[in-house]
Amino acid sequence: MNPQEILRIVDAIHRDKNIDKEIVFEGIEAALVSAAKKHYGEEANIAVNIDREDGSIRATYDGRELDSEETVGRIGAQTAKQVMIQKIREAERDALYDEYNELVGHMVSGIIQRYEGGAATVQLANVEAILPRGEQIPGETHHVNERVRTTVFEVRKAGSRVKVILSRARPQLVQRLFEQEIPEIADGVIQIRAMAREPGYRSKVAVSSSDPRVDCVGACVGVRGNRIKNIVDELAGERIDIVRWDDNLEVLIPNALQPAEVEQVILCKMLGRGIVLVREDQLSLAIGRRGQNVRLASKLSGWDIEIMTQDELAQAIERAVVGFSSLTGVDEELANRLVEEGFLSYDDLSIIEPDALMAMGNLSEETASVIVEQAEERAEQAEAVAAEARRQKREQERLEEMAAEAGMKLAPTDDEEGDEVAEAYDAEESHAAGEEVEGQQEEAGDLEETAGGDSAEEPTESTT
């Protein structure tokens, strides 16, 4: 192995494998050291240095300099080759890792090679990546030789290989598609300020424009909706709401809750919560299917959002004032101040900072701690009663289903007496279950009215 051949090998590996020359030189030096120790012993003090300019090799053994022929020829070229190949593979792995680690969150395109067990193997430019089932859009299917666009989600080293995990379920994919389809975003005229996504169902994207002449929402939609349509098609029909960003939360939150019409936004800064008042006919629209609209709006704005009507808010305030006033150490004035800050239930009061409570009511630390402890206890009691009421309600529904099935089985018979017995049995069972549930619900209702907050039914108009 003459110096020119070493330089040629280093240059070829650098170009073919995209590995830095210094890493290749270090790999060859390590290979020669390892091979030399096979000859002189593992404890031998051997050092090898390759000149980066002319490729000449300088080696020492216990301070004695070895000539290059002895270093390369006598010590086993095969061993040096094996070690060098290993070092080069490690260097290639590190180079791939660095390359794809810089692409985390960015969009890449590849072709599906295999699709097994719900997971897809995707061939990228120079590595095979994995698109797990959990990172795919729900309801979407893929097939072999299909080209897919994904984002790089995670990169990690696995032995001598690099494992690249892809995703189509992360919000970054929506962002990259916007950047690709909308030139104004790529140019920086329009900015994506916030995003919230439930993959396969709905996304909300808040945008703003640095140029007052450019309508940020209209530019994202495109002429006849062609721009947004391309993005929706790529996301398997996922609905996308484009929201106009505003630094004022009282403007941003109503924008985020569109298409629902909002009457008023009350910001509770101590809780990081916004109480949104809507008309009765807008309530279900603001909440969305299974709370989806309000949940995404909450993620987009960064605040908890609770949807209420004017009547519901008035009732909640009244219950909260009465409930808080019943606590030891809380007078009516302090109860009203707590409600003004947005505390409407024992759950809310149980998480208040003691310093804030002390300042609001001019209280001692001991009194503030006692108030918080009482709130925690009553919140736990209310939750226990509400849970039991829900259990009883489910049991009643189960009994009603059983009674209905029994009635269907007896109905075809001609035995009127049997029918009457069955009906009497059904009525008795339903009545007994109903009385038990009503008792539980009345108990839960009384406690909850005192608590000034959560009802026995699971809330659907708020999100955390």
Secondary structure, 3 states (H helix, E strand, C coil): CCHHHHHHHHHHHHHHHCCCHHHHHHHHHHHHHHHHHHHHCCCCCEEEEECCCCCCEEEEECCEEECHHHHHHHCCHHHHHHHHHHHHHHHHHHHHHHHHHCCECCEEEEEEEEEECCEEEEECCCCEEEECHHHCCCCCCCCCCCEEEEEEEEEEEECCEEEEEEECCCHHHHHHHHHHHCHHHHCCCEEEEEEEEECCCEEEEEEEECCCCCCHHHHHHCHHHHHHHHHHHHCCCCEEEEEECCCCHHHHHHHHCCCCCCCEEEEECCCCEEEEECCHHHHHHHHCHHHHHHHHHHHHHCCEEEEECHHHHHHHHHHHHHHHHCCCCCCHHHHHHHHHCCCCCHHHHHCCCHHHHHHHHCCCHHHHHHHHHHHHHHHHHHHHHHHHHHHHHHHHHHHHHHHHHHHHHHCCCCCHHHHHHHHHHHHHHHHHHHHHHHHHHHHHHHHHHHHCCCCCCCCCCECC
